[in-house]
Amino acid sequence: MRKMTEDDLKAAFAGESQAHMRYLIFADRAEKEGRANVARLFRAIAFAEQVHATNHFRNLGGIGPSADNLGAAIAGETYEVEEMYPAFRAVAQLQNEAGAQMSFNGAEEAEKVHAKMYAEAKGAVESGKDVKLGNVYICEVCVWTVEGDVPDKCPLCNAARDKFRKF
């Protein structure tokens, strides 16, 4: 693939991915405001943006066997933990941006758990099996992630048990 086309596909993937997430966030807000049809519209178009992003990512050769995909996920989570969030948090500290500091810290702590979970899944896949996985709960406030039983309070942000979403 030629460089310019590759760069365009990467930019399109990033744009469509961000639109997908932005529309899901907007849908949640519309739902909280009691606008069910606006929420449904945002979710429908978010799905379309996901399909666009998937097509671009596929053309970039970004989708492989599960073991490779898990390796890419581990690398991404590890980069966020070791490089990205510490640097972002340091800048936020220098600029006295408390909200950003909390956001970056929470994300970094959750990413550590995600990397570990992905590593366990990769080990299972590489041995020819699917990962054994119980219920997964994610805090809707800070995204702390736990497998098994939902805690009474989030260990990271102290959110109540009912703030955890089950997967």
C-alpha positions in Angstrom: 0.0 0.0 0.0 1.3 3.5 -0.8 2.1 5.8 2.0 -0.5 8.5 1.3 -3.3 6.0 1.0 -2.2 4.3 4.2 -2.1 7.7 6.0 -5.6 8.5 4.7 -6.9 5.1 5.9 -5.3 5.7 9.4 -6.9 9.2 9.5 -10.3 7.9 8.4 -10.1 5.1 11.0 -9.3 7.6 13.7 -12.1 9.9 12.7 -14.7 7.2 12.3 -13.6 5.7 15.6 -14.0 9.0 17.4 -17.4 9.6 15.8 -18.6 6.2 16.9 -17.7 6.9 20.5 -18.9 10.5 20.4 -22.3 9.3 19.2 -22.6 6.6 21.8 -21.8 9.3 24.5 -24.4 11.6 22.9 -26.9 8.7 23.0 -26.4 8.2 26.7 -27.0 11.9 27.3 -30.1 12.0 25.1 -31.4 8.9 27.0 -30.9 10.6 30.4 -32.8 13.6 29.1 -35.7 11.3 28.2 -35.2 11.6 24.4 -35.4 7.9 23.5 -35.6 8.5 19.7 -32.7 10.9 19.7 -30.7 8.2 21.6 -31.7 5.5 19.2 -30.7 7.7 16.2 -27.3 8.4 17.8 -26.8 4.6 18.4 -27.8 3.7 14.9 -25.4 6.2 13.3 -22.7 5.1 15.8 -23.1 1.6 14.4 -22.6 3.0 10.9 -19.4 4.7 12.0 -18.2 1.5 13.5 -18.7 -0.3 10.2 -16.7 2.5 8.4 -13.9 2.2 11.0 -13.9 -1.6 10.7 -13.6 -1.4 6.9 -10.7 1.1 7.1 -8.9 -1.0 9.8 -9.4 -4.2 7.7 -7.8 -2.4 4.7 -4.9 -1.4 6.9 -4.3 -5.1 7.8 -5.2 -4.5 11.4 -7.3 -7.6 12.0 -5.5 -10.9 12.6 -6.0 -14.1 14.5 -7.1 -13.7 18.1 -3.6 -14.4 19.5 -2.2 -11.6 17.4 -5.1 -9.3 18.2 -4.6 -10.0 21.9 -0.9 -9.2 21.5 -1.8 -5.9 19.9 -4.3 -5.2 22.7 -1.6 -5.9 25.4 0.9 -3.7 23.6 -1.7 -0.9 23.5 -2.6 -1.2 27.1 1.0 -1.4 28.2 1.9 1.7 26.2 -0.9 3.6 27.9 0.2 2.5 31.3 4.0 3.0 30.9 4.2 6.0 28.6 1.0 7.8 27.6 -0.9 8.3 30.9 2.1 9.1 33.0 3.1 11.8 30.5 -0.4 13.2 30.2 -0.9 13.2 34.0 2.4 15.1 34.5 1.3 17.8 32.1 -2.1 18.0 33.9 -0.3 18.3 37.2 1.9 21.1 35.9 -1.2 22.9 34.6 -3.2 22.3 37.8 -6.0 20.4 35.9 -7.4 18.2 38.7 -10.2 16.7 36.6 -7.8 15.6 33.9 -5.4 14.2 36.5 -8.2 12.1 37.9 -9.3 11.0 34.5 -5.8 10.0 33.4 -5.0 8.2 36.7 -8.3 6.3 36.7 -7.7 5.2 33.1 -4.1 4.2 33.8 -5.1 2.0 36.8 -7.9 0.3 34.8 -5.5 -0.3 31.8 -3.2 -2.3 34.1 -6.1 -4.7 34.8 -7.0 -4.8 31.1 -3.5 -5.7 30.1 -3.4 -8.5 32.7 -6.8 -9.9 31.5 -5.7 -9.8 27.9 -2.4 -11.6 28.8 -4.4 -14.4 30.4 -6.7 -14.6 27.4 -3.7 -14.7 25.1 -2.1 -17.6 27.0 -5.4 -19.6 26.7 -5.7 -18.9 23.0 -2.1 -19.8 22.4 -2.7 -23.2 24.1 -5.7 -23.8 21.8 -8.4 -22.9 24.2 -10.8 -20.1 25.0 -10.1 -18.1 28.2 -12.1 -19.1 31.3 -13.9 -15.9 32.2 -16.5 -15.3 34.9 -18.7 -12.2 35.1 -16.8 -9.0 34.2 -17.9 -5.8 36.0 -16.8 -2.4 34.9 -17.3 0.7 37.1 -19.2 3.3 35.0 -17.5 6.1 36.8 -13.7 5.2 36.5 -13.8 2.0 34.5 -12.1 -0.1 37.2 -12.5 -3.7 35.9 -13.0 -6.8 37.9 -13.7 -10.4 37.1 -15.9 -12.5 39.5 -17.9 -10.8 42.1 -18.8 -7.1 42.0 -17.3 -5.2 45.0 -19.5 -3.2 47.4 -17.5 -0.1 46.4 -15.1 0.6 43.6 -11.6 0.2 44.9 -10.4 3.1 42.8 -13.1 5.8 43.0 -15.4 4.5 45.8 -18.5 4.4 43.5 -21.3 2.3 44.9 -21.9 -1.3 43.7 -24.8 -0.3 41.5 -22.4 1.8 39.3 -20.8 -1.4 38.0 -22.0 -2.7 34.6 -22.0 -6.5 34.1 -20.5 -8.1 31.0 
